[in-house]
């Protein structure tokens, strides 16, 4: 039995005032937040927002300039005890290209006691992955599938998926999400999905962390986030009047019509002839990261 199975300190991942610079670029700017155990998180951000840098810090690939990352209360940096609890699926290749897929599964079972080789072979059949092929001979999509299967076959406390479905067709993406949820129900753990394909994961994630330009814009449960935002639409002058004093995160205009995206609760008494609608998670994300700040109108 892995040593952490008897460890009662399974209390999540904490990012404490982390700063990371690359020469003159501040990739992470005093970032602080916490991810609890037993939840599926969406780490959402545009390309270059800081998602991959943050994941690299959590997984001990790089080190912060200041601040720290804690895994179950222990510093993640150069800490084998902490890192034994985590696996990250990313674009990075961890296996020799000449190695056969089946051999890679066998190798993984030697490194991770909690790797289910039989399950990996079963998932390979479901995805149509030929385990007799070398990893280097696989298409881009099937190399991603191979990495996903490795991650899905590991029963560890923390799984991180960095842009997991790039290169996968619609059927394979749907199968991945289904298997991920099935595994989560059988073996609850903390799952972090870093992606910009927001609508696809909207039904999976319980809590959302939005990062942009190295800063955390928002952290909330999916339910809370969707309750916080709405849109109003109608004649431009009516929309402008309604928006005064409210937190507006974006505006779309078409001719004399305007749509305003607003954080907060809709005031039914002030709507007049305006139409009010909910905002999709994708639209909310786009508008928040377009402006990189919420502003008060008026």
Phi, psi and omega in degrees: 000131178303146184301328185284350178297330179261008181273121184274003185264033180282081188237021170101185181249129179242131174252115187245102172050049185276133173237134175220125180244147168239100186056246183267359182261126176267099184288324176228131189239090178053058182273130176220128170190174183226141174243119184281164178287150172074028178229157173257120183253145169253117175262102191252136178185154176288168176301131180084007183285336182122003182300308185293324177298316179298316179296320179296327176289317180298322185264013171068024177276331175222173183235147179288152173286327173205165186081184182207160174246127179247136174243113185052041176085356181252144178298130183286337186289125176050046183231100183299323179301315181289316185290337177297342183270355190237143167224137181240123172266122181215186179290341183294134178273125182258352185238151175300139182297333182280349183286137176289150181303313181298321177295323179296321176297317179298318179297317181297322179295335176285330180275325184240114178299331184269011176277127181262096184295321179297319178294321178299318178293322178295315178297326179297319176297318182297321181275348184076030179272123179280107186285352178274350180279153173284152182299322181292338181273353181285150173292167179304316180297317182284335171294321175296319179298317177303314180294321178297319181296318177302312182296317182292340182265006178255122177264075179250161181295331185226121175241132179240130178242113182260106184048064192289335190252014178296129180090354180267143175282174187299319181295318180290324177296316180296320179296318178301311181299321179296313180294323179298314179294319178300316180294320180297322179293323180281321184229082181304138182200178174265122180242130178243121178248110177265119186200163169246001177271075196288317183299328181292327184259359185303324181279352183263319194277142180266326182223147187239135171239119179256123179242139179209130180052040174079008180233151177278118178277325188195141169225126182197160172292156180303318181295315180297318183297316181291334177280341184278339187240150175204170177234150172237144181220152179156197178304140187305317184293327178289319179296316179301317181295319181293325187286343184300125180082001180254162182272101184261128181254354178180158180224136168240139181231143175215105184063233179269003180261152181218145173239127177247137179253124194230141173266136181126197179255140178292138177263098185301326183288341184256359187288325183060236181268008180284149175264136178246139182219159172284163178248134174292158178300322179298312181295319179299315179298313182301314183291322178295318183277342172297317185266336182059018176188150173265144184229152174268132175270148176110000000 
